Structures are given as structure tokens and as C-alpha cells.
């Protein structure tokens, strides 16, 4: 959701193309490079910049963060429904590893399904950690990633 659209009604694509006089290439750029939190906030797709702008009173940055959290809640909820519940919710990658407030806001309304974060465990972590409250029925964890290492390992495996 950094620069790409989330779920949209497919009928909006030709409508925007006609209304704005966009070519297919321009529409592709709009949908994939100028949407998401960048398009909503007008600030950028780096969540550190979004949080800073939101804290400084930028309403569009605040809305972008709220929409991101909402989309995360929808995804977790839909997967929980499809799987008949969850045992663990994992936060990973840049946002999941570094944005304690987003983790907290995303999990708070999911307490109905047994997910609960311990605020003390959730802040200031820089490594793999269990951040769920002791009485949480669903374990909530942060697992750092090293995407560059994973890519290098896969490349090495391919070339022998």
C-alpha cells in the first residue's frame, strides 16, 4: 500500500481514464506508483515521514495511516474467518518491525478474537519478540526480516 492502490471497483479505472484523459500507461503509473499512502497523504510512502507529518497535524498523512491500519485489520479478520481462527499474528518487514503505534492500533480492535498487545513489550524492540499480553489468546510477534539476505541466498541456490 505504499504507492499502489488497494482494493478498488474495476469500473473506476475506465471512468478515471476518461475523466482525466489518461492513457493506459498513465493509468498504470497512477495505480501502481502514485496511489496508496503516497496518493492519500501527498507526503510519501515512507511511514517514518507519514508518522512525522501526522504528528505535526497533517490530516492527509493521518488519514493515510488510519486507512493502512484499517486495511490491515480487514486482512487479519478475513484470514481469521477463512481459517476458523488464528494462533499467531506476525508483524515483519520495515513497518511491522519499526512501527509500534501501527502494531498497537491494528491489534487493539481485534481483542474480540483474543489478540491483545502488551504496550511495554511492544515499544522499543529491535529484535524478534513476542509482544502479546500474557492473557492474550492469540500470540502476537515481531520477526525481523533480512530481504536482501533472502534474495542473495535464493540467487546463490539458483546459480549453484
C-alpha positions as CSV (number, residue, x, y, z in Angstrom):
1,X,0.0,0.0,0.0
2,X,3.0,2.3,-0.2
3,X,2.4,3.6,-3.8
4,X,-0.2,1.1,-5.1
5,X,-3.9,1.1,-4.9
6,X,-5.7,-1.2,-2.5
7,X,-9.0,-2.8,-3.4
8,X,-10.9,-0.8,-5.9
9,X,-14.0,-1.3,-8.0
10,X,-12.7,-2.1,-11.5
11,X,-15.3,0.2,-13.0
12,X,-13.3,3.2,-11.6
13,X,-10.4,2.5,-14.0
14,X,-12.1,3.5,-17.3
15,X,-14.0,6.2,-15.5
16,X,-10.8,7.9,-14.3
17,X,-9.1,7.3,-17.7
18,X,-12.0,9.1,-19.5
19,X,-12.5,11.9,-17.0
20,X,-8.7,12.7,-16.7
21,X,-7.8,11.8,-20.3
22,X,-5.3,9.2,-19.3
23,X,-3.5,6.7,-21.5
24,X,-3.2,3.1,-20.3
25,X,0.4,3.8,-19.4
26,X,-0.6,6.9,-17.4
27,X,-3.3,4.9,-15.6
28,X,-0.8,2.2,-14.8
29,X,1.5,4.8,-13.3
30,X,-1.4,6.3,-11.3
31,X,-2.5,2.9,-9.9
32,X,1.0,1.5,-9.2
33,X,3.2,4.5,-8.4
34,X,1.0,7.4,-7.3
35,X,-1.6,5.8,-5.1
36,X,-1.7,4.0,-1.8
37,X,-0.4,6.0,1.2
38,X,1.5,8.3,-1.1
39,X,-1.6,9.3,-3.0
40,X,-3.7,9.7,0.1
41,X,-1.1,11.6,2.1
42,X,0.6,13.6,-0.6
43,X,3.7,13.2,1.7
44,X,5.3,9.9,0.5
45,X,5.3,6.2,1.1
46,X,7.9,6.1,3.9
47,X,6.0,5.5,7.1
48,X,8.5,7.5,9.2
49,X,7.7,10.6,7.1
50,X,4.0,9.8,7.4
51,X,4.1,9.5,11.1
52,X,6.1,12.7,11.4
53,X,3.6,14.6,9.2
54,X,0.7,13.1,11.1
55,X,2.2,14.1,14.4
56,X,2.6,17.7,13.0
57,X,-1.1,17.9,12.2
58,X,-1.1,16.8,8.5
59,X,-4.7,15.5,8.2
60,X,-4.0,13.6,4.9
61,X,-1.0,11.8,6.5
62,X,-3.2,10.9,9.4
63,X,-5.9,9.6,7.1
64,X,-3.3,7.5,5.1
65,X,-2.1,5.9,8.4
66,X,-5.7,5.2,9.5
67,X,-6.6,3.7,6.2
68,X,-3.4,1.5,6.3
69,X,-4.4,0.2,9.8
70,X,-8.0,-0.4,8.7
71,X,-6.8,-2.4,5.7
72,X,-4.5,-4.5,7.9
73,X,-7.4,-5.2,10.3
74,X,-9.6,-6.3,7.3
75,X,-6.9,-8.6,6.1
76,X,-6.3,-10.2,9.5
77,X,-10.0,-10.5,10.1
78,X,-10.7,-12.1,6.7
79,X,-7.9,-14.6,7.1
80,X,-9.1,-15.4,10.6
81,X,-12.5,-16.1,9.2
82,X,-11.2,-18.2,6.4
83,X,-9.0,-20.3,8.7
84,X,-11.5,-20.5,11.5
85,X,-9.3,-18.5,13.9
86,X,-5.7,-17.7,14.3
87,X,-3.0,-18.8,16.7
88,X,-0.4,-16.2,15.9
89,X,-0.3,-12.8,14.2
90,X,3.2,-11.9,12.9
91,X,4.5,-8.4,12.1
92,X,7.5,-8.2,9.9
93,X,9.4,-6.1,7.4
94,X,10.0,-2.3,7.9
95,X,6.6,-1.3,9.1
96,X,6.0,-4.4,11.2
97,X,9.4,-4.2,12.8
98,X,9.7,-0.5,13.4
99,X,6.2,1.0,13.9
100,X,4.9,0.2,17.3
101,X,2.0,2.5,17.1
102,X,0.7,0.9,13.9
103,X,1.0,-2.6,15.5
104,X,-0.9,-1.3,18.6
105,X,-3.6,0.3,16.6
106,X,-4.0,-2.6,14.2
107,X,-4.4,-5.2,17.0
108,X,-6.5,-3.2,19.6
109,X,-9.9,-3.8,17.9
110,X,-9.0,-7.4,17.4
111,X,-9.3,-8.2,21.1
112,X,-12.7,-9.8,20.4
113,X,-10.8,-12.6,18.7
114,X,-8.3,-12.9,21.6
115,X,-5.5,-10.8,20.3
116,X,-4.0,-8.3,22.8
117,X,-0.7,-6.4,22.8
118,X,1.3,-5.6,25.9
119,X,2.3,-2.0,25.4
120,X,5.5,-2.4,27.4
121,X,6.6,-5.4,25.2
122,X,5.5,-3.5,22.0
123,X,7.7,-0.4,22.3
124,X,11.5,-0.1,21.8
125,X,12.1,-3.6,20.4
126,X,14.7,-4.1,17.7
127,X,14.8,-7.9,17.5
128,X,12.4,-10.9,17.4
129,X,9.9,-10.5,20.2
130,X,6.6,-11.7,21.5
131,X,4.6,-8.6,22.1
132,X,1.2,-10.1,23.1
133,X,-0.1,-9.6,26.6
134,X,0.3,-12.6,28.9
135,X,-3.5,-13.2,28.8
136,X,-3.8,-12.9,25.0
137,X,-5.3,-16.0,23.4
138,X,-3.5,-15.1,20.1
139,X,0.2,-14.7,20.2
140,X,1.4,-11.5,18.5
141,X,5.1,-11.4,17.5
142,X,7.6,-9.3,15.6
143,X,10.0,-11.1,13.4
144,X,12.7,-9.0,11.7
145,X,13.4,-9.8,8.0
146,X,16.5,-9.6,6.0
147,X,15.1,-9.4,2.5
148,X,18.5,-8.7,0.9
149,X,20.0,-11.9,2.5
150,X,17.0,-14.0,1.4
151,X,17.4,-12.7,-2.2
152,X,21.1,-13.4,-2.1
153,X,20.5,-17.0,-0.8
154,X,17.9,-17.7,-3.4
155,X,20.2,-16.3,-6.1
156,X,23.1,-18.5,-4.9
157,X,20.8,-21.5,-4.9
158,X,19.8,-20.8,-8.5
159,X,23.3,-20.4,-9.8
160,X,24.7,-23.3,-7.9
